[in-house]
Amino acid sequence: MDNIYIITTAVLSLILGIMVGRYLLLKVKAKEFEEKAAAFLKEAKIKAETVRKEKELQAKEKYLQLKSKFEEEANKKKNILVTNEAKLKQKEQNINKTIEQVKRKEAEINQLQEKLKTQSEVLNRKKEESEKLLRSQVSQLEKIANMTAEEAKLQLTEALKTEAQAHANAYIKDIMEEAKLTASKKSKKLVIEAIQRNATEHAIENCVSVFNIDTDEIKGKIIGREGRNIRTLEAATGVEIIVDDTPEAIIISGFDPVRREIARLALHRLVSDGRIHPARIEEIVAKVKKQINEEIIDIGERTAIDLGIHGLHPELIKLVGRMRFRSSYGQNLLQHSREVANLCALLAAELGLNVKLAKRAGLLHDIGKVVPEEPESPHAILGMELAKKYKEHPDVCNAIGAHHDEIEMTSMISPIIQACDAISGSRPGARREVMESYIKRLKALEDTAVAFDGVLKCYAIQAGRELRVIADAENVSDERANMLSFEIAQKIEKEMQYPGQIKVTVIREMRAVNFAK
């Protein structure tokens, strides 16, 4: 029993010792954990304090950057305001100077008006005195001559009329005799002048196209029997076809580039097809004219797309395409208009104006030059009316109409268009004044003949040395065709100025057409 008690006591003591040891161990570990927790908390506080200081520094730096940027922008705006204020002051000074000049001009005008009024009164008095003197002299002459002034006037008029007719008849006779004597000399001189005109470089460049052929045998087909093919082609296209000894080439001459292009394409199709006769020629020319019209529309659309201009009316697009075949003072009109449009866009962007409207007005500013009807109005006014008709912006319409000062400028882009038009036209090599006057003279020749009754079509050929007139065979007889040629020649002599002489050829061709059904 005692042994059991001792063993039990020993076991309990051992268990109690183990438990006490574990308790002491746990207590030590708890103290270590508290120390670690306190150290971690202290480290966390230190890190938090470091992060807070870093964020404060970043915030201060951001604040300083924003403050510096704001001050910089404020200084820029302040400088702009100062500059604008200086400009306004300068403009105000200029306006004041202008007002002073206007006042001085008004004072000068008032003085001139007073002087003119005084002089007018003096002239009226002198006029009254002279009229009284004239009436007294007339009455004295009537008493001396025993006839009234009206009777003397009629008698004198009849005498002068008879004498003038006699002198005129003698003068005409002398002129005709002198013309017969000097015809050979004058004809040689005219030939020399014609050769000199045709030798001009820009006339060749702008009025002649060369159609190349494979062999010279094709020339005979183009001429046709007794020249009927070439006459039909010239009548249908309005150009002169020159078939000479030039190897493998046919020359197409005409001042209108659209006509020359139609003739060139028609010749190309006829030669490629091989069937060349009058009916085929007229059919091909009609098809080529349709093709050229489609090409004109395509050129206008591509130009608008290239320049980034949208919403143009189809008729305006056609007119833009026609610019490709029109020159102004030797400068291609479409190239000039594209150049003006790009210049206007640059200037408008620099001035802070509407770039799209400026570019649109630059492209359309010379649209009045390509109107087929050729009215008497200036091209700027005509272009403005077209732009209004097709609902263009009022600023664009004003810029077109005012670019040659025909109307007052009411839009900010109007002076830009005027300036860019001058820049494009005045740059070295842009224009040739002689070519423009030459084209206008040939156009005036055609318009002069078309004005006569019975004239269907008219073409100026051979650089303006010949005017070929197509008469209406139903309304114009052979005798009337002869008189028509004489009347057109007389009107050209009276109304136009030109070097050398112009041959007027009236063609009266009768055609009878029926259909077998």
Backbone torsions as a table, in degrees:
resi	resn	phi	psi	omega
1	MET	NA	-45.9	179.9
2	ASP	-60.7	-37.8	180.0
3	ASN	-66.4	-42.0	179.3
4	ILE	-62.7	-41.2	-179.5
5	TYR	-63.4	-41.9	-178.0
6	ILE	-65.4	-42.7	-178.3
7	ILE	-64.9	-42.0	-179.6
8	THR	-64.0	-42.4	179.9
9	THR	-64.3	-41.1	-180.0
10	ALA	-64.4	-42.6	-179.6
11	VAL	-63.8	-45.0	179.2
12	LEU	-62.4	-40.3	179.4
13	SER	-62.6	-42.2	179.7
14	LEU	-61.7	-44.8	-179.4
15	ILE	-63.6	-43.1	-180.0
16	LEU	-63.9	-38.2	178.8
17	GLY	-63.9	-41.7	-179.7
18	ILE	-62.9	-42.5	-178.8
19	MET	-65.9	-40.9	178.0
20	VAL	-63.2	-40.7	179.7
21	GLY	-62.4	-44.9	179.6
22	ARG	-63.5	-39.0	179.4
23	TYR	-62.1	-44.4	-179.8
24	LEU	-64.6	-38.2	179.6
25	LEU	-64.1	-43.6	179.3
26	LEU	-63.9	-37.3	-179.6
27	LYS	-65.2	-40.4	178.9
28	VAL	-65.4	-44.1	-179.4
29	LYS	-64.7	-37.0	178.9
30	ALA	-64.0	-39.5	179.1
31	LYS	-65.1	-41.1	178.3
32	GLU	-63.6	-39.3	-179.9
33	PHE	-65.3	-40.3	177.3
34	GLU	-61.4	-42.4	180.0
35	GLU	-63.9	-42.3	179.0
36	LYS	-63.8	-42.3	-179.9
37	ALA	-62.3	-41.2	179.7
38	ALA	-65.1	-40.0	179.2
39	ALA	-65.9	-41.8	-179.9
40	PHE	-64.4	-40.4	179.3
41	LEU	-65.0	-39.2	179.0
42	LYS	-65.1	-42.9	179.4
43	GLU	-63.9	-39.4	178.9
44	ALA	-63.1	-41.6	178.3
45	LYS	-62.6	-40.3	179.6
46	ILE	-63.5	-43.6	179.8
47	LYS	-64.7	-42.1	179.7
48	ALA	-61.7	-39.8	179.5
49	GLU	-65.7	-38.1	179.5
50	THR	-65.7	-45.8	179.2
51	VAL	-61.3	-42.5	-179.4
52	ARG	-60.6	-42.3	179.8
53	LYS	-66.5	-39.3	178.6
54	GLU	-62.9	-44.7	179.8
55	LYS	-63.2	-38.2	178.0
56	GLU	-62.9	-40.9	178.6
57	LEU	-63.9	-43.1	179.3
58	GLN	-63.4	-41.1	179.2
59	ALA	-62.9	-41.4	178.5
60	LYS	-63.4	-43.0	178.7
61	GLU	-62.5	-43.7	178.6
62	LYS	-61.4	-42.5	179.2
63	TYR	-61.6	-43.7	179.7
64	LEU	-64.9	-39.0	178.4
65	GLN	-63.1	-47.5	179.6
66	LEU	-63.0	-39.0	179.1
67	LYS	-63.9	-42.8	179.5
68	SER	-65.0	-42.9	180.0
69	LYS	-64.1	-43.0	179.1
70	PHE	-62.8	-43.9	179.4
71	GLU	-63.3	-37.1	179.1
72	GLU	-65.0	-45.2	178.8
73	GLU	-65.8	-39.1	178.6
74	ALA	-62.3	-39.8	178.6
75	ASN	-65.5	-40.8	178.5
76	LYS	-61.0	-48.4	179.7
77	LYS	-62.5	-36.9	178.8
78	LYS	-65.1	-41.1	178.0
79	ASN	-64.0	-40.9	178.6
80	ILE	-62.4	-42.7	179.2
81	LEU	-63.2	-40.5	179.1
82	VAL	-63.4	-43.8	179.3
83	THR	-62.0	-45.7	179.4
84	ASN	-63.0	-38.5	178.6
85	GLU	-63.8	-39.3	178.1
86	ALA	-65.4	-41.4	178.4
87	LYS	-62.4	-43.2	179.3
88	LEU	-62.0	-40.6	177.9
89	LYS	-62.9	-41.8	179.0
90	GLN	-62.9	-43.5	178.6
91	LYS	-63.4	-39.6	178.7
92	GLU	-62.4	-40.8	177.4
93	GLN	-63.9	-42.1	178.7
94	ASN	-62.8	-41.6	179.1
95	ILE	-63.3	-41.2	178.7
96	ASN	-62.6	-41.5	177.5
97	LYS	-62.0	-42.7	179.8
98	THR	-62.8	-41.7	179.1
99	ILE	-62.2	-40.8	178.5
100	GLU	-63.7	-42.0	178.5
101	GLN	-62.9	-41.2	178.7
102	VAL	-62.2	-41.7	178.6
103	LYS	-63.1	-41.1	178.0
104	ARG	-63.4	-42.0	178.7
105	LYS	-62.3	-40.9	178.8
106	GLU	-62.0	-40.8	178.3
107	ALA	-63.6	-42.2	178.5
108	GLU	-63.6	-40.6	179.1
109	ILE	-63.9	-41.4	178.1
110	ASN	-61.6	-41.6	177.1
111	GLN	-61.9	-43.9	178.9
112	LEU	-62.8	-40.1	178.3
113	GLN	-61.6	-41.4	177.9
114	GLU	-63.8	-42.2	177.8
115	LYS	-62.4	-44.3	179.9
116	LEU	-63.3	-37.8	178.3
117	LYS	-62.8	-43.5	179.0
118	THR	-63.4	-45.6	-180.0
119	GLN	-64.3	-37.6	178.3
120	SER	-62.2	-42.1	177.8
121	GLU	-62.4	-40.7	178.8
122	VAL	-64.6	-43.3	179.4
123	LEU	-63.6	-40.4	178.5
124	ASN	-61.7	-41.3	178.0
125	ARG	-63.0	-44.1	179.5
126	LYS	-65.1	-37.1	179.0
127	LYS	-63.4	-43.0	178.3
128	GLU	-62.5	-41.5	179.2
129	GLU	-63.8	-42.9	-178.5
130	SER	-67.0	-37.0	177.9
131	GLU	-65.0	-40.7	177.2
132	LYS	-62.2	-43.7	179.4
133	LEU	-63.7	-41.0	179.6
134	LEU	-64.6	-42.9	178.8
135	ARG	-62.1	-40.6	179.3
136	SER	-65.8	-39.9	179.4
137	GLN	-67.7	-39.3	178.2
138	VAL	-62.9	-42.9	179.1
139	SER	-63.1	-38.8	177.6
140	GLN	-64.6	-42.0	178.8
141	LEU	-64.6	-38.3	178.2
142	GLU	-63.0	-39.0	177.9
143	LYS	-64.9	-41.1	-177.8
144	ILE	-69.4	-43.8	-174.7
145	ALA	-85.4	-9.8	-178.7
146	ASN	59.0	35.0	173.6
147	MET	-151.5	155.9	-179.0
148	THR	-76.9	169.0	179.7
149	ALA	-65.8	-37.3	179.2
150	GLU	-64.5	-41.4	178.5
151	GLU	-63.8	-41.6	178.4
152	ALA	-65.2	-37.1	179.9
153	LYS	-65.0	-44.2	179.5
154	LEU	-62.9	-42.7	-178.9
155	GLN	-63.8	-43.1	179.5
156	LEU	-65.9	-38.8	179.9
157	THR	-63.4	-44.1	179.0
158	GLU	-61.3	-42.9	-179.5
159	ALA	-64.4	-44.1	-180.0
160	LEU	-66.4	-36.9	-179.7
161	LYS	-62.7	-45.7	179.9
162	THR	-62.6	-43.8	-179.2
163	GLU	-65.3	-39.8	-179.4
164	ALA	-65.6	-39.4	178.0
165	GLN	-62.9	-42.9	179.1
166	ALA	-62.5	-45.3	178.6
167	HIS	-62.9	-39.5	-178.2
168	ALA	-65.6	-43.3	179.1
169	ASN	-62.2	-43.2	178.7
170	ALA	-64.8	-39.7	-179.5
171	TYR	-64.6	-42.9	178.8
172	ILE	-62.6	-41.2	179.7
173	LYS	-62.4	-44.1	178.9
174	ASP	-62.4	-41.8	-178.4
175	ILE	-64.2	-43.5	179.7
176	MET	-62.0	-42.8	178.7
177	GLU	-64.6	-41.4	178.9
178	GLU	-65.6	-37.7	179.1
179	ALA	-63.3	-40.5	178.5
180	LYS	-64.6	-37.5	-178.3
181	LEU	-71.7	-35.8	-174.5
182	THR	-102.9	11.6	-175.8
183	ALA	-61.7	-44.1	-178.0
184	SER	-62.1	-45.1	-178.7
185	LYS	-64.0	-44.6	-178.1
186	LYS	-67.8	-36.7	179.6
187	SER	-64.0	-39.7	177.3
188	LYS	-63.7	-40.4	179.6
189	LYS	-63.3	-41.4	179.5
190	LEU	-64.6	-39.2	178.0
191	VAL	-62.0	-42.4	179.3
192	ILE	-62.7	-43.4	179.4
193	GLU	-62.7	-40.1	178.8
194	ALA	-63.6	-41.5	178.8
195	ILE	-62.6	-41.5	179.7
196	GLN	-64.0	-40.2	178.8
197	ARG	-63.9	-44.1	-178.3
198	ASN	-70.2	-16.8	-179.9
199	ALA	-82.0	-5.9	-178.6
200	THR	-67.8	134.3	-173.4
201	GLU	-63.6	-45.9	-174.6
202	HIS	-71.4	-24.4	176.4
203	ALA	-67.4	-40.5	177.5
204	ILE	-65.5	-42.1	-175.4
205	GLU	-67.1	-37.3	-172.2
206	ASN	-102.5	-10.4	-173.1
207	CYS	-122.8	0.6	-175.2
208	VAL	-133.0	135.2	171.1
209	SER	-121.4	146.5	-179.6
210	VAL	-110.1	125.7	177.8
211	PHE	-105.4	115.1	-177.3
212	ASN	-84.9	140.2	178.7
213	ILE	-126.4	159.9	-177.3
214	ASP	-74.7	-44.8	-178.8
215	THR	-135.8	157.9	179.5
216	ASP	-74.3	-8.7	178.3
217	GLU	-65.8	-27.7	-178.4
218	ILE	-67.0	-25.9	-178.9
219	LYS	-58.6	-39.8	179.3
220	GLY	-62.3	-40.5	178.6
221	LYS	-65.4	-39.6	-179.2
222	ILE	-66.4	-39.0	178.7
223	ILE	-68.6	-44.7	179.0
224	GLY	79.0	174.5	-179.8
225	ARG	-67.2	123.6	-178.8
226	GLU	54.8	25.5	174.4
227	GLY	77.8	17.7	-174.9
228	ARG	-70.5	-35.4	-179.4
229	ASN	-65.5	-47.8	-176.6
230	ILE	-68.5	-33.6	177.0
231	ARG	-66.8	-41.3	178.2
232	THR	-63.3	-42.6	180.0
233	LEU	-64.6	-41.7	178.8
234	GLU	-66.5	-40.6	-179.7
235	ALA	-67.7	-35.6	-177.6
236	ALA	-76.2	-32.6	-174.8
237	THR	-103.6	-22.6	-179.7
238	GLY	78.7	23.5	176.5
239	VAL	-122.3	171.9	176.5
240	GLU	-104.3	126.1	178.0
241	ILE	-98.9	115.6	-177.5
242	ILE	-104.6	111.8	177.7
243	VAL	-111.5	103.9	-177.1
244	ASP	-124.8	-156.9	-177.0
245	ASP	-82.1	3.1	178.8
246	THR	-62.2	122.4	-174.3
247	PRO	-67.5	131.1	173.0
248	GLU	53.7	40.7	-179.8
249	ALA	-155.4	143.3	173.1
250	ILE	-125.3	134.5	-175.2
251	ILE	-98.9	130.8	176.9
252	ILE	-110.0	116.6	-175.4
253	SER	-115.2	133.2	178.1
254	GLY	177.0	146.4	-177.1
255	PHE	-80.9	-18.8	-179.2
256	ASP	-92.1	113.7	-177.4
257	PRO	-65.2	-27.5	178.1
258	VAL	-67.0	-43.5	177.9
259	ARG	-62.0	-43.8	-179.8
260	ARG	-61.2	-40.8	-179.4
261	GLU	-67.6	-39.6	177.0
262	ILE	-61.1	-45.3	-179.8
263	ALA	-63.6	-40.3	-178.8
264	ARG	-64.9	-46.9	-179.4
265	LEU	-66.7	-37.5	178.9
266	ALA	-64.7	-42.1	177.0
267	LEU	-61.5	-41.7	-179.8
268	HIS	-60.4	-45.2	-179.9
269	ARG	-66.6	-41.6	-178.9
270	LEU	-64.2	-43.3	-179.2
271	VAL	-67.2	-39.9	179.1
272	SER	-65.5	-38.8	-178.0
273	ASP	-76.2	-36.9	179.2
274	GLY	91.0	-19.7	178.7
275	ARG	-91.1	107.4	-176.7
276	ILE	-124.6	106.6	174.3
277	HIS	-153.6	164.1	-172.1
278	PRO	-53.4	-45.6	-178.7
279	ALA	-63.5	-42.3	179.1
280	ARG	-65.7	-38.2	-180.0
281	ILE	-61.9	-46.9	-179.9
282	GLU	-63.6	-37.4	178.4
283	GLU	-65.0	-45.1	-178.8
284	ILE	-66.7	-42.0	-179.7
285	VAL	-61.9	-41.2	177.7
286	ALA	-61.4	-42.2	178.8
287	LYS	-66.0	-39.8	-178.7
288	VAL	-67.6	-37.7	177.5
289	LYS	-60.8	-40.8	176.9
290	LYS	-63.9	-41.2	179.3
291	GLN	-63.9	-41.2	179.9
292	ILE	-64.1	-40.0	177.6
293	ASN	-61.7	-40.4	177.2
294	GLU	-66.5	-38.6	178.9
295	GLU	-65.2	-37.5	177.9
296	ILE	-60.4	-44.1	178.4
297	ILE	-63.1	-42.3	-179.3
298	ASP	-62.9	-41.5	178.9
299	ILE	-63.0	-43.1	179.6
300	GLY	-62.3	-43.0	-179.9
301	GLU	-66.3	-42.9	-179.7
302	ARG	-64.9	-37.4	178.2
303	THR	-63.5	-44.9	179.3
304	ALA	-62.6	-40.0	179.5
305	ILE	-67.2	-43.5	-179.2
306	ASP	-60.1	-37.5	-177.7
307	LEU	-88.5	-4.3	-179.9
308	GLY	72.4	32.1	-179.9
309	ILE	-104.1	123.7	-174.7
310	HIS	-120.0	156.2	173.8
311	GLY	80.2	18.2	177.4
312	LEU	-71.6	140.7	176.8
313	HIS	-63.5	144.3	-179.7
314	PRO	-54.7	-34.8	179.5
315	GLU	-68.8	-37.0	177.0
316	LEU	-67.4	-36.0	177.0
317	ILE	-63.0	-40.2	176.7
318	LYS	-60.9	-44.2	-179.0
319	LEU	-65.6	-37.1	176.3
320	VAL	-62.9	-40.9	177.7
321	GLY	-64.4	-35.7	179.1
322	ARG	-66.3	-23.1	178.0
323	MET	-59.7	-27.7	-179.9
324	ARG	-60.0	-29.4	-177.0
325	PHE	-105.1	21.3	-178.2
326	ARG	-129.8	139.4	176.5
327	SER	-120.3	149.4	178.0
328	SER	-126.0	113.3	-176.2
329	TYR	55.1	39.0	178.6
330	GLY	80.8	-0.4	-179.6
331	GLN	-105.0	129.7	179.7
332	ASN	-59.5	127.7	-171.4
333	LEU	-68.6	-37.2	179.4
334	LEU	-68.0	-43.1	177.8
335	GLN	-61.8	-42.0	178.4
336	HIS	-62.1	-44.5	-177.5
337	SER	-67.7	-38.5	175.8
338	ARG	-63.4	-41.6	179.4
339	GLU	-62.4	-44.3	178.9
340	VAL	-64.3	-40.6	-179.7
341	ALA	-61.7	-44.7	179.7
342	ASN	-66.6	-41.0	177.5
343	LEU	-62.6	-42.5	180.0
344	CYS	-62.6	-39.4	179.0
345	ALA	-62.5	-41.9	179.8
346	LEU	-64.0	-47.0	-178.9
347	LEU	-65.6	-41.9	179.7
348	ALA	-62.4	-39.5	178.3
349	ALA	-64.1	-40.6	179.5
350	GLU	-65.3	-34.6	-176.9
351	LEU	-91.5	-0.9	178.8
352	GLY	75.0	25.0	179.1
353	LEU	-96.9	178.5	-178.6
354	ASN	-71.6	108.3	-175.8
355	VAL	-66.9	-39.3	-176.5
356	LYS	-65.8	-42.9	179.1
357	LEU	-66.1	-39.4	179.4
358	ALA	-63.0	-44.4	179.5
359	LYS	-65.2	-38.4	179.7
360	ARG	-64.2	-45.9	179.6
361	ALA	-66.1	-36.1	178.3
362	GLY	-63.4	-39.3	179.3
363	LEU	-69.4	-36.7	-173.3
364	LEU	-94.5	1.0	-169.7
365	HIS	-64.0	-29.7	-179.7
366	ASP	-106.6	24.6	-175.4
367	ILE	-65.1	-24.6	179.9
368	GLY	-69.4	-15.1	-179.1
369	LYS	-77.7	-16.5	-174.2
370	VAL	-110.9	16.9	175.8
371	VAL	-71.2	127.7	-174.5
372	PRO	-61.6	-30.3	-172.8
373	GLU	-73.3	-21.7	-177.9
374	GLU	54.4	61.6	179.0
375	PRO	-72.6	174.3	-176.2
376	GLU	-82.2	-14.1	-179.2
377	SER	-65.3	150.0	174.5
378	PRO	-59.3	149.2	-174.4
379	HIS	-64.6	-28.4	179.5
380	ALA	-67.5	-44.5	179.3
381	ILE	-66.0	-42.6	179.4
382	LEU	-62.2	-43.0	177.7
383	GLY	-62.6	-39.3	178.2
384	MET	-63.6	-42.3	179.0
385	GLU	-64.1	-38.4	177.1
386	LEU	-64.7	-42.9	179.8
387	ALA	-62.5	-40.3	176.9
388	LYS	-65.0	-40.9	-178.9
389	LYS	-60.0	-37.9	-177.1
390	TYR	-100.8	26.4	167.6
391	LYS	62.3	40.2	173.8
392	GLU	-77.8	163.7	-178.4
393	HIS	-62.5	142.2	-179.9
394	PRO	-55.8	-35.7	178.6
395	ASP	-64.6	-38.6	177.7
396	VAL	-65.5	-43.2	179.8
397	CYS	-62.1	-44.3	-179.9
398	ASN	-66.2	-38.9	179.2
399	ALA	-63.6	-38.5	178.6
400	ILE	-66.9	-46.2	-176.5
401	GLY	-71.6	-25.6	-173.7
402	ALA	-101.0	3.3	-172.7
403	HIS	-74.4	-8.5	170.3
404	HIS	-121.7	20.1	176.0
405	ASP	65.8	24.7	174.6
406	GLU	-71.6	-30.4	176.6
407	ILE	-129.9	170.7	-178.9
408	GLU	-77.1	142.5	178.0
409	MET	-79.9	123.4	177.9
410	THR	-118.0	-2.5	-178.3
411	SER	-116.1	150.3	179.9
412	MET	-69.4	-25.4	-178.4
413	ILE	-85.5	-10.0	-178.4
414	SER	-61.7	-48.6	177.3
415	PRO	-64.6	-26.3	177.2
416	ILE	-66.2	-44.1	179.2
417	ILE	-61.7	-44.1	-179.2
418	GLN	-62.3	-43.9	-178.7
419	ALA	-66.3	-44.1	-178.2
420	CYS	-68.8	-34.0	175.8
421	ASP	-62.6	-42.0	178.4
422	ALA	-67.6	-38.2	179.4
423	ILE	-63.3	-46.8	-178.4
424	SER	-65.8	-37.8	-177.5
425	GLY	-79.9	-25.6	-174.1
426	SER	-97.7	-2.7	178.7
427	ARG	-67.6	152.3	-175.7
428	PRO	-57.6	130.1	176.1
429	GLY	81.2	5.8	-176.1
430	ALA	-76.9	-40.6	-172.2
431	ARG	-131.6	157.2	173.6
432	ARG	-132.3	112.7	-174.0
433	GLU	-63.5	-36.0	-174.6
434	VAL	-63.2	-40.0	-176.9
435	MET	-62.8	-40.1	-178.4
436	GLU	-64.1	-46.4	179.3
437	SER	-64.3	-34.8	178.0
438	TYR	-63.4	-45.7	179.1
439	ILE	-63.9	-41.6	180.0
440	LYS	-63.8	-37.4	-179.7
441	ARG	-65.5	-42.6	179.1
442	LEU	-65.6	-38.8	177.8
443	LYS	-65.3	-40.2	178.4
444	ALA	-64.0	-35.8	176.5
445	LEU	-59.2	-48.4	-179.5
446	GLU	-63.7	-43.2	-179.5
447	ASP	-63.0	-35.4	179.5
448	THR	-62.0	-43.5	-178.1
449	ALA	-74.9	-37.5	-177.9
450	VAL	-64.1	-25.1	-178.3
451	ALA	-66.9	-18.3	-179.0
452	PHE	-77.9	145.6	176.9
453	ASP	-67.1	140.5	178.1
454	GLY	90.4	-2.8	179.9
455	VAL	-93.6	122.4	178.7
456	LEU	-86.9	-52.9	-178.5
457	LYS	-140.5	159.2	179.4
458	CYS	-148.1	137.0	-178.6
459	TYR	-134.0	129.4	172.9
460	ALA	-90.1	122.5	-177.2
461	ILE	-128.3	175.6	-179.6
462	GLN	53.6	48.5	177.2
463	ALA	56.6	32.8	177.5
464	GLY	87.6	5.3	178.5
465	ARG	-83.9	-15.7	179.6
466	GLU	-136.9	139.1	177.1
467	LEU	-116.4	113.6	-177.3
468	ARG	-101.2	117.8	-173.2
469	VAL	-111.9	126.9	176.6
470	ILE	-98.0	114.4	-176.7
471	ALA	-95.5	155.9	176.9
472	ASP	-79.0	113.0	-174.7
473	ALA	-65.1	-28.9	-178.0
474	GLU	-73.9	-32.5	-175.6
475	ASN	-106.3	-8.7	-177.5
476	VAL	-121.3	121.6	177.6
477	SER	-85.3	175.1	178.3
478	ASP	-63.4	-40.8	178.9
479	GLU	-65.3	-41.6	179.5
480	ARG	-66.4	-33.8	177.8
481	ALA	-63.0	-39.6	177.8
482	ASN	-64.3	-45.5	178.4
483	MET	-65.8	-35.9	179.6
484	LEU	-62.1	-41.9	177.6
485	SER	-60.7	-42.6	179.8
486	PHE	-65.9	-44.0	-178.1
487	GLU	-64.9	-41.1	178.8
488	ILE	-64.1	-42.4	179.6
489	ALA	-62.1	-41.6	179.4
490	GLN	-64.1	-41.4	-179.8
491	LYS	-66.0	-38.5	177.7
492	ILE	-63.8	-41.2	179.1
493	GLU	-61.7	-40.4	-175.7
494	LYS	-76.6	-38.1	-168.1
495	GLU	-102.4	-14.7	-174.0
496	MET	-125.3	156.9	174.4
497	GLN	-117.0	134.1	-174.6
498	TYR	-160.2	152.8	176.5
499	PRO	-82.4	146.8	175.9
500	GLY	72.4	-141.6	-179.8
501	GLN	-134.2	160.7	-178.7
502	ILE	-122.6	126.6	178.9
503	LYS	-89.7	124.7	-180.0
504	VAL	-104.5	113.9	-179.1
505	THR	-112.8	117.9	177.6
506	VAL	-101.1	124.4	-178.4
507	ILE	-109.5	121.7	177.1
508	ARG	-116.0	108.3	-176.0
509	GLU	-116.8	124.2	-179.5
510	MET	-98.5	129.0	178.5
511	ARG	-126.1	132.5	175.4
512	ALA	-113.1	121.0	-175.5
513	VAL	-124.1	129.6	173.7
514	ASN	-139.2	163.7	-178.6
515	PHE	-121.5	131.6	175.3
516	ALA	-89.2	119.4	-176.2
517	LYS	-107.8	NA	NA
